[in-house]
């Protein structure tokens, strides 16, 4: 099961899926908006959020670009 914890120093969740959701919320993007911008399906985005699917490096880059953050911000 994917743990959702909060980094006490930054207030940013740990784990790729929760970090995507965090930056998505900060950018005010719906699932449909982010999926469209990243060129992925909403279903895939939801599986990534839930930690049910590990995205490929290409998908990570697409999501990071759509969120206007580095891939590193999503992986820290």
C-alpha positions in Angstrom: 0.0 0.0 0.0 1.2 3.5 -0.8 1.9 5.6 2.3 1.0 9.2 2.2 3.2 11.1 4.5 4.0 14.8 4.8 7.5 16.2 4.8 7.5 18.2 8.0 9.9 20.8 6.7 8.1 21.5 3.4 4.6 20.3 3.9 4.9 18.4 0.6 3.7 14.7 0.6 6.2 12.0 -0.1 5.8 9.6 -3.0 5.4 10.3 -6.7 1.6 10.1 -6.8 0.9 12.3 -3.8 3.5 14.8 -5.0 1.8 14.9 -8.4 -1.6 15.5 -6.6 0.0 18.2 -4.5 1.5 20.2 -7.4 -1.7 19.6 -9.4 -3.7 21.2 -6.6 -1.2 24.1 -6.3 -1.6 24.7 -10.0 -5.4 24.5 -9.9 -5.6 21.7 -12.5 -8.3 19.1 -12.6 -7.5 15.5 -13.4 -8.8 16.0 -17.0 -6.7 19.2 -17.4 -3.5 17.6 -16.2 -4.0 14.4 -18.2 -4.7 16.5 -21.4 -1.6 18.7 -20.8 0.6 15.6 -20.1 -0.8 13.6 -23.0 -1.9 10.7 -20.8 -5.3 9.2 -19.9 -7.3 10.3 -16.8 -7.4 6.6 -15.8 -3.6 6.4 -15.9 -3.3 9.6 -13.8 -5.7 8.3 -11.2 -3.7 5.0 -11.0 -0.5 7.1 -10.5 -2.2 9.2 -7.8 -3.2 6.1 -6.0 0.2 4.5 -6.2 -1.2 1.6 -8.3 1.0 2.2 -11.3 4.6 3.4 -11.5 4.9 5.8 -14.4 7.6 5.4 -17.1 10.4 8.0 -17.2 8.7 9.5 -20.3 5.4 9.8 -18.4 7.2 11.4 -15.4 8.7 14.0 -17.7 5.4 14.8 -19.4 3.6 15.2 -16.0 6.4 17.4 -14.7 6.3 19.6 -17.8 2.5 19.9 -17.5 2.9 20.9 -13.8 5.8 23.3 -14.6 8.1 21.6 -12.1 11.2 19.4 -12.4 11.0 15.6 -12.3 13.1 15.9 -9.2 10.4 17.9 -7.4 8.1 14.9 -8.0 10.7 12.3 -6.9 12.2 13.9 -3.8 
